[in-house]
Amino acid sequence: MASTMVAVGLTIAAAGFAGRYVLQAMKHMEPQVKQVSQSLPKSAFSGGYYRGGFEPKMTKREAALILGVSPTANKGKIRDAHQ
């Protein structure tokens, strides 16, 4: 019984030290993570998509805004943006 309690106590202490180490490491990595996240291209998750009001029938302009291409883009660019 006593050996089990010692093992549980050591496990809890090890988890505490590991958690402390991880938090300190994350604090030192924060500026690097911010720099990398700013250098990533905009995507649908980062606010780079069209949020405007939609008309009952989609126009070419709306479709181009949603895909992030020019309304006069050729079929190849539209296909690449859609994928």
PDB file of N, CA, C and O in Angstrom:
ATOM      1  N   MET A   1       0.826  -1.188   0.000  1.00  0.00           N
ATOM      2  CA  MET A   1       0.000   0.000   0.000  1.00  0.00           C
ATOM      3  C   MET A   1       0.873   1.255   0.000  1.00  0.00           C
ATOM      4  O   MET A   1       0.622   2.188  -0.762  1.00  0.00           O
ATOM      5  N   ALA A   2       1.882   1.276   0.843  1.00  0.00           N
ATOM      6  CA  ALA A   2       2.752   2.447   0.935  1.00  0.00           C
ATOM      7  C   ALA A   2       3.556   2.640  -0.349  1.00  0.00           C
ATOM      8  O   ALA A   2       3.780   3.771  -0.782  1.00  0.00           O
ATOM      9  N   SER A   3       3.992   1.530  -0.958  1.00  0.00           N
ATOM     10  CA  SER A   3       4.774   1.652  -2.196  1.00  0.00           C
ATOM     11  C   SER A   3       3.896   2.202  -3.333  1.00  0.00           C
ATOM     12  O   SER A   3       4.390   2.918  -4.203  1.00  0.00           O
ATOM     13  N   THR A   4       2.620   1.874  -3.326  1.00  0.00           N
ATOM     14  CA  THR A   4       1.705   2.408  -4.331  1.00  0.00           C
ATOM     15  C   THR A   4       1.551   3.905  -4.168  1.00  0.00           C
ATOM     16  O   THR A   4       1.545   4.650  -5.148  1.00  0.00           O
ATOM     17  N   MET A   5       1.428   4.341  -2.931  1.00  0.00           N
ATOM     18  CA  MET A   5       1.287   5.783  -2.664  1.00  0.00           C
ATOM     19  C   MET A   5       2.543   6.537  -3.095  1.00  0.00           C
ATOM     20  O   MET A   5       2.453   7.635  -3.643  1.00  0.00           O
ATOM     21  N   VAL A   6       3.710   5.949  -2.848  1.00  0.00           N
ATOM     22  CA  VAL A   6       4.970   6.579  -3.265  1.00  0.00           C
ATOM     23  C   VAL A   6       5.025   6.658  -4.786  1.00  0.00           C
ATOM     24  O   VAL A   6       5.425   7.684  -5.337  1.00  0.00           O
ATOM     25  N   ALA A   7       4.633   5.597  -5.462  1.00  0.00           N
ATOM     26  CA  ALA A   7       4.660   5.580  -6.925  1.00  0.00           C
ATOM     27  C   ALA A   7       3.694   6.632  -7.494  1.00  0.00           C
ATOM     28  O   ALA A   7       4.028   7.322  -8.458  1.00  0.00           O
ATOM     29  N   VAL A   8       2.517   6.751  -6.908  1.00  0.00           N
ATOM     30  CA  VAL A   8       1.547   7.749  -7.360  1.00  0.00           C
ATOM     31  C   VAL A   8       2.089   9.154  -7.122  1.00  0.00           C
ATOM     32  O   VAL A   8       1.952  10.025  -7.980  1.00  0.00           O
ATOM     33  N   GLY A   9       2.698   9.376  -5.974  1.00  0.00           N
ATOM     34  CA  GLY A   9       3.270  10.685  -5.671  1.00  0.00           C
ATOM     35  C   GLY A   9       4.381  11.060  -6.633  1.00  0.00           C
ATOM     36  O   GLY A   9       4.448  12.203  -7.086  1.00  0.00           O
ATOM     37  N   LEU A  10       5.251  10.116  -6.951  1.00  0.00           N
ATOM     38  CA  LEU A  10       6.339  10.378  -7.899  1.00  0.00           C
ATOM     39  C   LEU A  10       5.791  10.644  -9.304  1.00  0.00           C
ATOM     40  O   LEU A  10       6.320  11.484 -10.033  1.00  0.00           O
ATOM     41  N   THR A  11       4.746   9.937  -9.674  1.00  0.00           N
ATOM     42  CA  THR A  11       4.138  10.157 -10.983  1.00  0.00           C
ATOM     43  C   THR A  11       3.530  11.556 -11.081  1.00  0.00           C
ATOM     44  O   THR A  11       3.682  12.237 -12.095  1.00  0.00           O
ATOM     45  N   ILE A  12       2.849  11.972 -10.034  1.00  0.00           N
ATOM     46  CA  ILE A  12       2.249  13.309 -10.013  1.00  0.00           C
ATOM     47  C   ILE A  12       3.337  14.381 -10.053  1.00  0.00           C
ATOM     48  O   ILE A  12       3.194  15.387 -10.748  1.00  0.00           O
ATOM     49  N   ALA A  13       4.416  14.169  -9.312  1.00  0.00           N
ATOM     50  CA  ALA A  13       5.518  15.134  -9.308  1.00  0.00           C
ATOM     51  C   ALA A  13       6.170  15.214 -10.690  1.00  0.00           C
ATOM     52  O   ALA A  13       6.481  16.305 -11.168  1.00  0.00           O
ATOM     53  N   ALA A  14       6.376  14.064 -11.330  1.00  0.00           N
ATOM     54  CA  ALA A  14       6.971  14.051 -12.664  1.00  0.00           C
ATOM     55  C   ALA A  14       6.072  14.779 -13.666  1.00  0.00           C
ATOM     56  O   ALA A  14       6.559  15.523 -14.517  1.00  0.00           O
ATOM     57  N   ALA A  15       4.761  14.563 -13.561  1.00  0.00           N
ATOM     58  CA  ALA A  15       3.834  15.251 -14.457  1.00  0.00           C
ATOM     59  C   ALA A  15       3.871  16.757 -14.222  1.00  0.00           C
ATOM     60  O   ALA A  15       3.787  17.534 -15.172  1.00  0.00           O
ATOM     61  N   GLY A  16       3.993  17.169 -12.980  1.00  0.00           N
ATOM     62  CA  GLY A  16       4.077  18.599 -12.672  1.00  0.00           C
ATOM     63  C   GLY A  16       5.327  19.235 -13.246  1.00  0.00           C
ATOM     64  O   GLY A  16       5.267  20.318 -13.829  1.00  0.00           O
ATOM     65  N   PHE A  17       6.473  18.560 -13.083  1.00  0.00           N
ATOM     66  CA  PHE A  17       7.715  19.096 -13.635  1.00  0.00           C
ATOM     67  C   PHE A  17       7.677  19.130 -15.158  1.00  0.00           C
ATOM     68  O   PHE A  17       8.170  20.079 -15.768  1.00  0.00           O
ATOM     69  N   ALA A  18       7.099  18.105 -15.777  1.00  0.00           N
ATOM     70  CA  ALA A  18       6.998  18.078 -17.235  1.00  0.00           C
ATOM     71  C   ALA A  18       6.094  19.210 -17.723  1.00  0.00           C
ATOM     72  O   ALA A  18       6.406  19.869 -18.715  1.00  0.00           O
ATOM     73  N   GLY A  19       4.985  19.435 -17.037  1.00  0.00           N
ATOM     74  CA  GLY A  19       4.085  20.520 -17.419  1.00  0.00           C
ATOM     75  C   GLY A  19       4.750  21.872 -17.293  1.00  0.00           C
ATOM     76  O   GLY A  19       4.581  22.740 -18.150  1.00  0.00           O
ATOM     77  N   ARG A  20       5.506  22.050 -16.226  1.00  0.00           N
ATOM     78  CA  ARG A  20       6.228  23.315 -16.024  1.00  0.00           C
ATOM     79  C   ARG A  20       7.244  23.546 -17.137  1.00  0.00           C
ATOM     80  O   ARG A  20       7.372  24.658 -17.649  1.00  0.00           O
ATOM     81  N   TYR A  21       7.967  22.487 -17.508  1.00  0.00           N
ATOM     82  CA  TYR A  21       8.947  22.590 -18.577  1.00  0.00           C
ATOM     83  C   TYR A  21       8.277  22.965 -19.898  1.00  0.00           C
ATOM     84  O   TYR A  21       8.785  23.811 -20.634  1.00  0.00           O
ATOM     85  N   VAL A  22       7.141  22.340 -20.198  1.00  0.00           N
ATOM     86  CA  VAL A  22       6.431  22.625 -21.444  1.00  0.00           C
ATOM     87  C   VAL A  22       5.954  24.076 -21.470  1.00  0.00           C
ATOM     88  O   VAL A  22       6.085  24.748 -22.494  1.00  0.00           O
ATOM     89  N   LEU A  23       5.411  24.561 -20.377  1.00  0.00           N
ATOM     90  CA  LEU A  23       4.942  25.949 -20.332  1.00  0.00           C
ATOM     91  C   LEU A  23       6.084  26.942 -20.524  1.00  0.00           C
ATOM     92  O   LEU A  23       5.919  27.952 -21.209  1.00  0.00           O
ATOM     93  N   GLN A  24       7.228  26.663 -19.930  1.00  0.00           N
ATOM     94  CA  GLN A  24       8.368  27.559 -20.106  1.00  0.00           C
ATOM     95  C   GLN A  24       8.880  27.517 -21.536  1.00  0.00           C
ATOM     96  O   GLN A  24       9.263  28.547 -22.089  1.00  0.00           O
ATOM     97  N   ALA A  25       8.890  26.336 -22.137  1.00  0.00           N
ATOM     98  CA  ALA A  25       9.341  26.215 -23.523  1.00  0.00           C
ATOM     99  C   ALA A  25       8.396  26.947 -24.462  1.00  0.00           C
ATOM    100  O   ALA A  25       8.839  27.576 -25.423  1.00  0.00           O
ATOM    101  N   MET A  26       7.095  26.870 -24.189  1.00  0.00           N
ATOM    102  CA  MET A  26       6.117  27.564 -25.029  1.00  0.00           C
ATOM    103  C   MET A  26       6.272  29.069 -24.918  1.00  0.00           C
ATOM    104  O   MET A  26       6.094  29.786 -25.903  1.00  0.00           O
ATOM    105  N   LYS A  27       6.598  29.553 -23.737  1.00  0.00           N
ATOM    106  CA  LYS A  27       6.774  30.991 -23.544  1.00  0.00           C
ATOM    107  C   LYS A  27       7.943  31.508 -24.388  1.00  0.00           C
ATOM    108  O   LYS A  27       7.880  32.608 -24.936  1.00  0.00           O
ATOM    109  N   HIS A  28       9.006  30.711 -24.489  1.00  0.00           N
ATOM    110  CA  HIS A  28      10.164  31.130 -25.281  1.00  0.00           C
ATOM    111  C   HIS A  28       9.902  31.010 -26.774  1.00  0.00           C
ATOM    112  O   HIS A  28      10.540  31.705 -27.564  1.00  0.00           O
ATOM    113  N   MET A  29       8.980  30.146 -27.177  1.00  0.00           N
ATOM    114  CA  MET A  29       8.694  29.936 -28.594  1.00  0.00           C
ATOM    115  C   MET A  29       7.618  30.871 -29.126  1.00  0.00           C
ATOM    116  O   MET A  29       7.400  30.906 -30.338  1.00  0.00           O
ATOM    117  N   GLU A  30       6.944  31.618 -28.285  1.00  0.00           N
ATOM    118  CA  GLU A  30       5.821  32.453 -28.708  1.00  0.00           C
ATOM    119  C   GLU A  30       6.180  33.437 -29.819  1.00  0.00           C
ATOM    120  O   GLU A  30       5.427  33.529 -30.789  1.00  0.00           O
ATOM    121  N   PRO A  31       7.298  34.186 -29.732  1.00  0.00           N
ATOM    122  CA  PRO A  31       7.616  35.119 -30.830  1.00  0.00           C
ATOM    123  C   PRO A  31       7.838  34.404 -32.161  1.00  0.00           C
ATOM    124  O   PRO A  31       7.459  34.922 -33.211  1.00  0.00           O
ATOM    125  N   GLN A  32       8.447  33.222 -32.124  1.00  0.00           N
ATOM    126  CA  GLN A  32       8.686  32.480 -33.353  1.00  0.00           C
ATOM    127  C   GLN A  32       7.379  31.986 -33.961  1.00  0.00           C
ATOM    128  O   GLN A  32       7.213  32.005 -35.180  1.00  0.00           O
ATOM    129  N   VAL A  33       6.460  31.549 -33.124  1.00  0.00           N
ATOM    130  CA  VAL A  33       5.171  31.067 -33.610  1.00  0.00           C
ATOM    131  C   VAL A  33       4.384  32.215 -34.241  1.00  0.00           C
ATOM    132  O   VAL A  33       3.744  32.030 -35.276  1.00  0.00           O
ATOM    133  N   LYS A  34       4.426  33.387 -33.628  1.00  0.00           N
ATOM    134  CA  LYS A  34       3.730  34.548 -34.196  1.00  0.00           C
ATOM    135  C   LYS A  34       4.300  34.916 -35.558  1.00  0.00           C
ATOM    136  O   LYS A  34       3.555  35.235 -36.484  1.00  0.00           O
ATOM    137  N   GLN A  35       5.623  34.872 -35.676  1.00  0.00           N
ATOM    138  CA  GLN A  35       6.271  35.229 -36.930  1.00  0.00           C
ATOM    139  C   GLN A  35       5.881  34.237 -38.028  1.00  0.00           C
ATOM    140  O   GLN A  35       5.595  34.640 -39.155  1.00  0.00           O
ATOM    141  N   VAL A  36       5.869  32.967 -37.706  1.00  0.00           N
ATOM    142  CA  VAL A  36       5.510  31.952 -38.699  1.00  0.00           C
ATOM    143  C   VAL A  36       4.043  32.084 -39.095  1.00  0.00           C
ATOM    144  O   VAL A  36       3.705  31.959 -40.273  1.00  0.00           O
ATOM    145  N   SER A  37       3.172  32.334 -38.124  1.00  0.00           N
ATOM    146  CA  SER A  37       1.750  32.430 -38.446  1.00  0.00           C
ATOM    147  C   SER A  37       1.453  33.654 -39.312  1.00  0.00           C
ATOM    148  O   SER A  37       0.515  33.626 -40.108  1.00  0.00           O
ATOM    149  N   GLN A  38       2.228  34.717 -39.174  1.00  0.00           N
ATOM    150  CA  GLN A  38       2.029  35.892 -40.011  1.00  0.00           C
ATOM    151  C   GLN A  38       2.546  35.671 -41.422  1.00  0.00           C
ATOM    152  O   GLN A  38       2.060  36.299 -42.362  1.00  0.00           O
ATOM    153  N   SER A  39       3.530  34.784 -41.584  1.00  0.00           N
ATOM    154  CA  SER A  39       4.091  34.558 -42.906  1.00  0.00           C
ATOM    155  C   SER A  39       3.275  33.551 -43.717  1.00  0.00           C
ATOM    156  O   SER A  39       3.499  33.414 -44.920  1.00  0.00           O
ATOM    157  N   LEU A  40       2.329  32.840 -43.083  1.00  0.00           N
ATOM    158  CA  LEU A  40       1.508  31.877 -43.804  1.00  0.00           C
ATOM    159  C   LEU A  40       0.511  32.607 -44.698  1.00  0.00           C
ATOM    160  O   LEU A  40       0.067  33.706 -44.367  1.00  0.00           O
ATOM    161  N   PRO A  41       0.158  32.000 -45.829  1.00  0.00           N
ATOM    162  CA  PRO A  41      -0.830  32.644 -46.695  1.00  0.00           C
ATOM    163  C   PRO A  41      -2.205  32.640 -46.038  1.00  0.00           C
ATOM    164  O   PRO A  41      -2.516  31.782 -45.212  1.00  0.00           O
ATOM    165  N   LYS A  42      -3.010  33.607 -46.419  1.00  0.00           N
ATOM    166  CA  LYS A  42      -4.359  33.670 -45.859  1.00  0.00           C
ATOM    167  C   LYS A  42      -5.187  32.515 -46.396  1.00  0.00           C
ATOM    168  O   LYS A  42      -5.071  32.137 -47.562  1.00  0.00           O
ATOM    169  N   SER A  43      -6.008  31.971 -45.548  1.00  0.00           N
ATOM    170  CA  SER A  43      -6.899  30.890 -45.949  1.00  0.00           C
ATOM    171  C   SER A  43      -8.282  31.186 -45.409  1.00  0.00           C
ATOM    172  O   SER A  43      -8.521  32.248 -44.833  1.00  0.00           O
ATOM    173  N   ALA A  44      -9.176  30.260 -45.595  1.00  0.00           N
ATOM    174  CA  ALA A  44     -10.548  30.448 -45.121  1.00  0.00           C
ATOM    175  C   ALA A  44     -10.590  30.557 -43.611  1.00  0.00           C
ATOM    176  O   ALA A  44     -11.510  31.172 -43.071  1.00  0.00           O
ATOM    177  N   PHE A  45      -9.625  29.982 -42.914  1.00  0.00           N
ATOM    178  CA  PHE A  45      -9.629  30.005 -41.457  1.00  0.00           C
ATOM    179  C   PHE A  45      -9.034  31.282 -40.884  1.00  0.00           C
ATOM    180  O   PHE A  45      -9.266  31.604 -39.719  1.00  0.00           O
ATOM    181  N   SER A  46      -8.278  32.003 -41.681  1.00  0.00           N
ATOM    182  CA  SER A  46      -7.645  33.205 -41.152  1.00  0.00           C
ATOM    183  C   SER A  46      -8.316  34.492 -41.620  1.00  0.00           C
ATOM    184  O   SER A  46      -7.739  35.568 -41.461  1.00  0.00           O
ATOM    185  N   GLY A  47      -9.472  34.419 -42.172  1.00  0.00           N
ATOM    186  CA  GLY A  47     -10.200  35.626 -42.542  1.00  0.00           C
ATOM    187  C   GLY A  47      -9.912  36.119 -43.942  1.00  0.00           C
ATOM    188  O   GLY A  47     -10.225  37.270 -44.248  1.00  0.00           O
ATOM    189  N   GLY A  48      -9.331  35.309 -44.805  1.00  0.00           N
ATOM    190  CA  GLY A  48      -9.008  35.743 -46.148  1.00  0.00           C
ATOM    191  C   GLY A  48     -10.093  35.419 -47.154  1.00  0.00           C
ATOM    192  O   GLY A  48      -9.825  35.433 -48.355  1.00  0.00           O
ATOM    193  N   TYR A  49     -11.287  35.133 -46.720  1.00  0.00           N
ATOM    194  CA  TYR A  49     -12.337  34.779 -47.653  1.00  0.00           C
ATOM    195  C   TYR A  49     -13.408  35.862 -47.719  1.00  0.00           C
ATOM    196  O   TYR A  49     -13.471  36.735 -46.853  1.00  0.00           O
ATOM    197  N   TYR A  50     -14.233  35.805 -48.729  1.00  0.00           N
ATOM    198  CA  TYR A  50     -15.259  36.810 -48.978  1.00  0.00           C
ATOM    199  C   TYR A  50     -16.430  36.603 -48.023  1.00  0.00           C
ATOM    200  O   TYR A  50     -17.014  35.520 -47.971  1.00  0.00           O
ATOM    201  N   ARG A  51     -16.768  37.644 -47.269  1.00  0.00           N
ATOM    202  CA  ARG A  51     -17.850  37.550 -46.298  1.00  0.00           C
ATOM    203  C   ARG A  51     -19.077  38.352 -46.704  1.00  0.00           C
ATOM    204  O   ARG A  51     -20.021  38.482 -45.926  1.00  0.00           O
ATOM    205  N   GLY A  52     -19.068  38.874 -47.877  1.00  0.00           N
ATOM    206  CA  GLY A  52     -20.125  39.799 -48.270  1.00  0.00           C
ATOM    207  C   GLY A  52     -21.508  39.179 -48.360  1.00  0.00           C
ATOM    208  O   GLY A  52     -21.669  37.962 -48.270  1.00  0.00           O
ATOM    209  N   GLY A  53     -22.503  40.040 -48.539  1.00  0.00           N
ATOM    210  CA  GLY A  53     -23.864  39.574 -48.711  1.00  0.00           C
ATOM    211  C   GLY A  53     -24.043  38.976 -50.091  1.00  0.00           C
ATOM    212  O   GLY A  53     -23.495  39.482 -51.070  1.00  0.00           O
ATOM    213  N   PHE A  54     -24.787  37.933 -50.167  1.00  0.00           N
ATOM    214  CA  PHE A  54     -24.967  37.252 -51.434  1.00  0.00           C
ATOM    215  C   PHE A  54     -26.289  37.648 -52.068  1.00  0.00           C
ATOM    216  O   PHE A  54     -27.272  37.929 -51.382  1.00  0.00           O
ATOM    217  N   GLU A  55     -26.286  37.663 -53.387  1.00  0.00           N
ATOM    218  CA  GLU A  55     -27.494  37.945 -54.139  1.00  0.00           C
ATOM    219  C   GLU A  55     -28.232  36.615 -54.357  1.00  0.00           C
ATOM    220  O   GLU A  55     -27.636  35.547 -54.223  1.00  0.00           O
ATOM    221  N   PRO A  56     -29.515  36.681 -54.690  1.00  0.00           N
ATOM    222  CA  PRO A  56     -30.262  35.427 -54.887  1.00  0.00           C
ATOM    223  C   PRO A  56     -29.642  34.520 -55.948  1.00  0.00           C
ATOM    224  O   PRO A  56     -29.643  33.299 -55.793  1.00  0.00           O
ATOM    225  N   LYS A  57     -29.116  35.101 -57.016  1.00  0.00           N
ATOM    226  CA  LYS A  57     -28.432  34.325 -58.043  1.00  0.00           C
ATOM    227  C   LYS A  57     -26.986  34.794 -58.090  1.00  0.00           C
ATOM    228  O   LYS A  57     -26.724  35.990 -58.215  1.00  0.00           O
ATOM    229  N   MET A  58     -26.038  33.854 -57.989  1.00  0.00           N
ATOM    230  CA  MET A  58     -24.618  34.214 -57.933  1.00  0.00           C
ATOM    231  C   MET A  58     -24.163  34.846 -59.242  1.00  0.00           C
ATOM    232  O   MET A  58     -24.452  34.346 -60.329  1.00  0.00           O
ATOM    233  N   THR A  59     -23.448  35.954 -59.111  1.00  0.00           N
ATOM    234  CA  THR A  59     -22.891  36.631 -60.275  1.00  0.00           C
ATOM    235  C   THR A  59     -21.439  36.208 -60.455  1.00  0.00           C
ATOM    236  O   THR A  59     -20.845  35.588 -59.573  1.00  0.00           O
ATOM    237  N   LYS A  60     -20.872  36.554 -61.621  1.00  0.00           N
ATOM    238  CA  LYS A  60     -19.460  36.243 -61.868  1.00  0.00           C
ATOM    239  C   LYS A  60     -18.560  36.963 -60.857  1.00  0.00           C
ATOM    240  O   LYS A  60     -17.552  36.417 -60.409  1.00  0.00           O
ATOM    241  N   ARG A  61     -18.935  38.176 -60.513  1.00  0.00           N
ATOM    242  CA  ARG A  61     -18.146  38.956 -59.554  1.00  0.00           C
ATOM    243  C   ARG A  61     -18.108  38.265 -58.197  1.00  0.00           C
ATOM    244  O   ARG A  61     -17.048  38.147 -57.583  1.00  0.00           O
ATOM    245  N   GLU A  62     -19.271  37.808 -57.730  1.00  0.00           N
ATOM    246  CA  GLU A  62     -19.319  37.115 -56.440  1.00  0.00           C
ATOM    247  C   GLU A  62     -18.491  35.836 -56.460  1.00  0.00           C
ATOM    248  O   GLU A  62     -17.756  35.547 -55.516  1.00  0.00           O
ATOM    249  N   ALA A  63     -18.616  35.077 -57.536  1.00  0.00           N
ATOM    250  CA  ALA A  63     -17.859  33.835 -57.644  1.00  0.00           C
ATOM    251  C   ALA A  63     -16.356  34.113 -57.618  1.00  0.00           C
ATOM    252  O   ALA A  63     -15.594  33.383 -56.984  1.00  0.00           O
ATOM    253  N   ALA A  64     -15.939  35.164 -58.305  1.00  0.00           N
ATOM    254  CA  ALA A  64     -14.520  35.522 -58.321  1.00  0.00           C
ATOM    255  C   ALA A  64     -14.051  35.959 -56.938  1.00  0.00           C
ATOM    256  O   ALA A  64     -12.946  35.606 -56.525  1.00  0.00           O
ATOM    257  N   LEU A  65     -14.872  36.722 -56.216  1.00  0.00           N
ATOM    258  CA  LEU A  65     -14.501  37.140 -54.865  1.00  0.00           C
ATOM    259  C   LEU A  65     -14.374  35.950 -53.926  1.00  0.00           C
ATOM    260  O   LEU A  65     -13.464  35.906 -53.099  1.00  0.00           O
ATOM    261  N   ILE A  66     -15.270  34.996 -54.048  1.00  0.00           N
ATOM    262  CA  ILE A  66     -15.227  33.806 -53.193  1.00  0.00           C
ATOM    263  C   ILE A  66     -13.965  33.000 -53.464  1.00  0.00           C
ATOM    264  O   ILE A  66     -13.315  32.522 -52.534  1.00  0.00           O
ATOM    265  N   LEU A  67     -13.619  32.850 -54.745  1.00  0.00           N
ATOM    266  CA  LEU A  67     -12.432  32.066 -55.103  1.00  0.00           C
ATOM    267  C   LEU A  67     -11.138  32.851 -54.935  1.00  0.00           C
ATOM    268  O   LEU A  67     -10.056  32.264 -54.917  1.00  0.00           O
ATOM    269  N   GLY A  68     -11.237  34.159 -54.814  1.00  0.00           N
ATOM    270  CA  GLY A  68     -10.032  34.976 -54.644  1.00  0.00           C
ATOM    271  C   GLY A  68      -9.288  35.220 -55.937  1.00  0.00           C
ATOM    272  O   GLY A  68      -8.068  35.384 -55.929  1.00  0.00           O
ATOM    273  N   VAL A  69     -10.005  35.246 -57.054  1.00  0.00           N
ATOM    274  CA  VAL A  69      -9.386  35.516 -58.348  1.00  0.00           C
ATOM    275  C   VAL A  69     -10.047  36.745 -58.963  1.00  0.00           C
ATOM    276  O   VAL A  69     -11.053  37.245 -58.459  1.00  0.00           O
ATOM    277  N   SER A  70      -9.473  37.213 -60.039  1.00  0.00           N
ATOM    278  CA  SER A  70     -10.028  38.352 -60.758  1.00  0.00           C
ATOM    279  C   SER A  70     -11.282  37.906 -61.516  1.00  0.00           C
ATOM    280  O   SER A  70     -11.347  36.766 -61.978  1.00  0.00           O
ATOM    281  N   PRO A  71     -12.278  38.790 -61.651  1.00  0.00           N
ATOM    282  CA  PRO A  71     -13.465  38.414 -62.427  1.00  0.00           C
ATOM    283  C   PRO A  71     -13.156  38.098 -63.888  1.00  0.00           C
ATOM    284  O   PRO A  71     -13.942  37.427 -64.557  1.00  0.00           O
ATOM    285  N   THR A  72     -12.015  38.577 -64.389  1.00  0.00           N
ATOM    286  CA  THR A  72     -11.632  38.309 -65.772  1.00  0.00           C
ATOM    287  C   THR A  72     -10.570  37.207 -65.873  1.00  0.00           C
ATOM    288  O   THR A  72      -9.917  37.081 -66.909  1.00  0.00           O
ATOM    289  N   ALA A  73     -10.390  36.417 -64.825  1.00  0.00           N
ATOM    290  CA  ALA A  73      -9.371  35.354 -64.829  1.00  0.00           C
ATOM    291  C   ALA A  73      -9.740  34.270 -65.840  1.00  0.00           C
ATOM    292  O   ALA A  73     -10.913  34.044 -66.135  1.00  0.00           O
ATOM    293  N   ASN A  74      -8.699  33.599 -66.366  1.00  0.00           N
ATOM    294  CA  ASN A  74      -8.961  32.533 -67.332  1.00  0.00           C
ATOM    295  C   ASN A  74      -9.405  31.255 -66.610  1.00  0.00           C
ATOM    296  O   ASN A  74      -9.336  31.163 -65.384  1.00  0.00           O
ATOM    297  N   LYS A  75      -9.859  30.282 -67.391  1.00  0.00           N
ATOM    298  CA  LYS A  75     -10.415  29.055 -66.807  1.00  0.00           C
ATOM    299  C   LYS A  75      -9.392  28.284 -65.972  1.00  0.00           C
ATOM    300  O   LYS A  75      -9.751  27.648 -64.981  1.00  0.00           O
ATOM    301  N   GLY A  76      -8.129  28.339 -66.368  1.00  0.00           N
ATOM    302  CA  GLY A  76      -7.082  27.625 -65.633  1.00  0.00           C
ATOM    303  C   GLY A  76      -6.904  28.169 -64.230  1.00  0.00           C
ATOM    304  O   GLY A  76      -6.791  27.400 -63.275  1.00  0.00           O
ATOM    305  N   LYS A  77      -6.877  29.496 -64.093  1.00  0.00           N
ATOM    306  CA  LYS A  77      -6.733  30.114 -62.767  1.00  0.00           C
ATOM    307  C   LYS A  77      -7.952  29.829 -61.908  1.00  0.00           C
ATOM    308  O   LYS A  77      -7.821  29.568 -60.712  1.00  0.00           O
ATOM    309  N   ILE A  78      -9.122  29.877 -62.496  1.00  0.00           N
ATOM    310  CA  ILE A  78     -10.353  29.600 -61.750  1.00  0.00           C
ATOM    311  C   ILE A  78     -10.337  28.150 -61.266  1.00  0.00           C
ATOM    312  O   ILE A  78     -10.690  27.874 -60.119  1.00  0.00           O
ATOM    313  N   ARG A  79      -9.933  27.232 -62.130  1.00  0.00           N
ATOM    314  CA  ARG A  79      -9.880  25.818 -61.747  1.00  0.00           C
ATOM    315  C   ARG A  79      -8.873  25.590 -60.621  1.00  0.00           C
ATOM    316  O   ARG A  79      -9.153  24.842 -59.684  1.00  0.00           O
ATOM    317  N   ASP A  80      -7.707  26.226 -60.704  1.00  0.00           N
ATOM    318  CA  ASP A  80      -6.689  26.084 -59.652  1.00  0.00           C
ATOM    319  C   ASP A  80      -7.187  26.652 -58.332  1.00  0.00           C
ATOM    320  O   ASP A  80      -6.960  26.060 -57.277  1.00  0.00           O
ATOM    321  N   ALA A  81      -7.870  27.803 -58.381  1.00  0.00           N
ATOM    322  CA  ALA A  81      -8.380  28.417 -57.157  1.00  0.00           C
ATOM    323  C   ALA A  81      -9.483  27.567 -56.542  1.00  0.00           C
ATOM    324  O   ALA A  81      -9.615  27.512 -55.319  1.00  0.00           O
ATOM    325  N   HIS A  82     -10.266  26.912 -57.368  1.00  0.00           N
ATOM    326  CA  HIS A  82     -11.361  26.080 -56.876  1.00  0.00           C
ATOM    327  C   HIS A  82     -10.831  24.837 -56.178  1.00  0.00           C
ATOM    328  O   HIS A  82     -11.432  24.369 -55.211  1.00  0.00           O
ATOM    329  N   GLN A  83      -9.720  24.299 -56.651  1.00  0.00           N
ATOM    330  CA  GLN A  83      -9.138  23.100 -56.033  1.00  0.00           C
ATOM    331  C   GLN A  83      -8.498  23.476 -54.733  1.00  0.00           C
ATOM    332  O   GLN A  83      -7.945  22.617 -54.046  1.00  0.00           O
TER     333      GLN A  83
END
